Amino acid sequence: MKPDFTKFEEILGITFKNKALLTQAFTHRSYLNEHRDIEMGHNERLEFLGDAVIELIVTEYLYAKYPDKTEGELTSYRSALVKAETLSEAASKIGMNDFLLLSKGEAKDLGRARQIILANTIEALIGSIFLDQGYDIAKYFISKNIFFLIDKIIEDQMWLDAKSKFQERAQDKEGETPLYKTVKEEGPDHDKKFTVGVFIHNEKVAEGEGKSKQEAEQEAAKHALKEKGWA
């Protein structure tokens, strides 16, 4: 059964002029594959627009909030604020999970894939708000539902990627720079999977997997932070 989007408008405190735009923001490509009779687009174009809107508004906010920070630091803060984990957290807080239009298969996946879908959907929602309500209302929505996360990001150093964070901790606590080694490569050239181990004092702390060595290294560092209790 299709969700009642008037309830979501009540949560937002925003009444859409074009109701179809709001519905489209929640419509995943997979849903239309199972409902070919529906004459409506999926949310990827709105996501494209929303991504640009959120980047501008977040950049403006950070520029004003941190007048003494360098371009590099502001870029890192912005990346942490608009990454999938952060946006999916913001989407979950306003109950967007209950309104997603997904295929039966996608609806069953509640892991990393759902996190990415939620992040993409809140970007699409921002795109729809921008088109329907204008820049100021889009800015209001972002300021209310996303800006507050920056304090925790900075306090917990979430703006550092996992490798940078693990290196900083390892040098501080162990006096050693971590070393990454490829443990295993699997699959054909067009669909490789890498397993990378991260070592301190020649002792393996953790492993990570990814479709590239860089991705596997980040996963290894993330697991190593948890293993060491440094997360």
C-alpha positions in Angstrom: 0.0 0.0 0.0 1.2 3.4 -0.9 2.2 5.6 2.0 0.2 8.7 2.9 2.5 11.6 2.1 0.2 14.1 3.8 1.5 12.7 7.0 5.0 13.3 5.9 4.1 16.9 5.0 2.8 17.3 8.6 6.2 16.0 9.9 8.0 18.5 7.7 5.7 21.4 8.4 5.7 21.9 4.6 2.7 21.7 2.2 3.8 20.9 -1.3 2.1 22.7 -4.2 3.1 19.9 -6.5 2.3 16.7 -4.6 3.8 14.5 -7.4 7.2 16.0 -6.7 7.1 14.8 -3.1 6.1 11.3 -4.2 8.8 11.2 -6.9 11.4 12.1 -4.3 10.6 8.8 -2.5 10.3 6.7 -5.6 13.3 4.3 -6.1 14.1 3.0 -9.6 13.3 -0.5 -8.4 9.8 0.4 -7.5 8.9 1.5 -11.0 10.4 -1.8 -12.4 7.7 -3.6 -10.4 4.9 -1.1 -11.2 5.3 -0.4 -14.9 1.7 1.0 -15.0 2.8 4.1 -13.0 3.5 7.1 -15.2 6.0 8.8 -12.9 9.8 9.2 -12.9 12.1 7.8 -10.2 14.1 10.1 -7.9 17.5 10.1 -9.5 17.2 13.5 -11.2 15.9 15.1 -8.0 18.8 13.5 -6.2 21.2 15.1 -8.7 19.6 18.5 -8.0 19.4 18.1 -4.3 23.0 17.1 -4.1 24.0 20.5 -5.6 21.5 22.4 -3.3 22.8 20.8 -0.1 26.4 21.3 -1.1 25.9 25.1 -1.6 23.8 25.6 1.6 26.2 23.5 3.7 29.2 25.4 2.3 27.6 28.8 3.0 26.8 27.6 6.6 30.3 26.3 7.3 32.0 29.4 5.8 30.0 31.6 8.2 30.3 29.3 11.3 34.1 28.7 11.1 35.7 32.0 9.9 39.2 30.8 11.0 39.2 27.4 9.3 41.2 26.7 6.2 39.7 25.7 2.9 41.0 22.1 3.4 39.4 21.9 6.9 36.1 23.3 5.6 36.1 20.8 2.7 36.6 17.9 5.2 33.8 19.1 7.4 31.5 19.4 4.4 32.4 15.9 3.2 31.6 14.5 6.6 28.3 16.3 6.8 27.0 15.2 3.4 28.3 11.7 3.3 25.8 8.8 3.2 26.1 7.8 6.9 25.3 11.4 8.0 22.5 12.0 5.6 20.9 8.6 6.3 20.9 9.4 10.0 19.1 12.7 9.3 16.6 10.9 7.1 15.9 8.3 9.7 15.3 10.9 12.4 12.4 12.4 10.4 10.9 8.9 9.6 11.7 8.8 5.9 12.1 5.0 6.1 8.3 4.7 6.5 7.6 6.4 3.2 10.2 4.8 0.8 8.7 3.4 -2.4 10.9 0.3 -3.1 10.7 -3.0 -4.8 10.0 -6.0 -2.6 13.6 -7.1 -2.9 15.0 -3.7 -1.9 12.5 -3.4 0.9 14.0 -6.5 2.6 17.6 -5.1 2.7 18.1 -3.1 5.9 21.9 -2.9 5.8 24.4 -0.6 4.0 22.2 -0.6 0.9 19.3 0.9 2.8 21.6 3.5 4.3 22.6 4.6 0.8 19.0 4.6 -0.4 18.0 6.9 2.5 20.9 9.2 1.8 19.9 9.5 -1.8 16.3 10.0 -0.9 16.9 12.9 1.4 19.0 14.5 -1.4 16.0 13.9 -3.7 13.7 15.4 -1.1 15.8 18.5 -0.8 15.7 18.8 -4.6 11.9 18.6 -4.6 11.6 21.1 -1.8 13.9 23.5 -3.7 11.8 23.2 -6.9 8.4 23.4 -5.1 9.2 25.9 -2.3 12.3 27.7 -3.3 15.8 28.2 -1.8 14.9 29.7 1.6 12.6 26.7 2.5 15.3 24.3 1.3 17.8 26.1 3.5 15.3 26.0 6.5 14.9 22.2 6.0 18.6 21.6 5.9 19.4 23.9 8.8 16.7 22.2 11.0 17.6 18.6 10.1 21.3 18.5 9.1 23.3 21.4 10.5 23.1 20.2 14.1 25.1 17.1 13.3 28.3 19.1 12.6 29.1 19.5 16.4 29.2 15.8 16.9 31.2 15.3 13.7 33.9 17.7 15.0 33.8 16.5 18.6 34.3 12.8 17.5 36.7 13.7 14.6 34.3 12.1 12.2 35.6 14.5 9.5 38.8 12.4 9.5 38.5 9.4 7.2 39.1 6.0 8.9 42.7 5.7 7.6 43.7 9.2 8.8 42.0 8.6 12.2 43.7 5.2 12.7 47.1 6.6 11.7 46.7 9.4 14.2 45.7 7.1 17.0 48.4 4.5 16.2 51.1 7.2 16.2 49.8 8.7 19.4 49.3 5.4 21.4 51.8 3.0 19.8 54.4 5.3 18.3 54.0 3.5 15.0 52.6 4.2 11.5 50.2 1.5 10.3 51.2 -0.6 7.3 48.6 -1.9 4.8 49.2 -5.1 2.8 47.0 -6.8 0.2 46.1 -10.2 1.6 43.9 -11.5 -1.2 42.6 -10.6 -4.7 39.6 -12.3 -6.1 37.4 -12.1 -9.2 37.9 -11.1 -12.9 39.5 -7.7 -13.7 36.2 -6.0 -14.3 34.8 -7.2 -10.9 37.7 -7.5 -8.5 37.4 -7.9 -4.7 40.4 -7.0 -2.5 41.1 -8.0 1.0 43.6 -5.8 2.8 45.2 -6.2 6.3 46.4 -3.4 8.5 49.5 -4.0 10.6 51.1 -2.4 13.6 54.5 -3.6 14.8 54.2 -6.4 12.1 51.1 -7.7 13.8 47.8 -7.7 11.9 45.1 -5.7 13.7 42.2 -6.2 11.2 41.2 -6.8 7.6 38.9 -5.1 5.2 37.3 -5.8 1.9 36.4 -3.6 -1.0 36.2 -3.3 -4.8 39.4 -1.3 -4.8 42.5 -1.4 -2.6 41.7 2.1 -1.3 38.2 1.0 -0.3 39.5 -2.1 1.4 42.1 -0.1 3.3 39.4 2.2 4.6 37.4 -0.8 5.7 40.4 -2.3 7.4 41.1 0.9 9.2 37.5 1.1 10.3 37.6 -2.4 11.7 41.0 -1.7 13.4 39.7 1.3 15.2 36.9 -0.9 16.7 39.4 -3.7 17.4 41.7 -1.4 19.4 38.8 0.4 21.1 39.9 3.7 19.4 36.6 4.3 17.5 
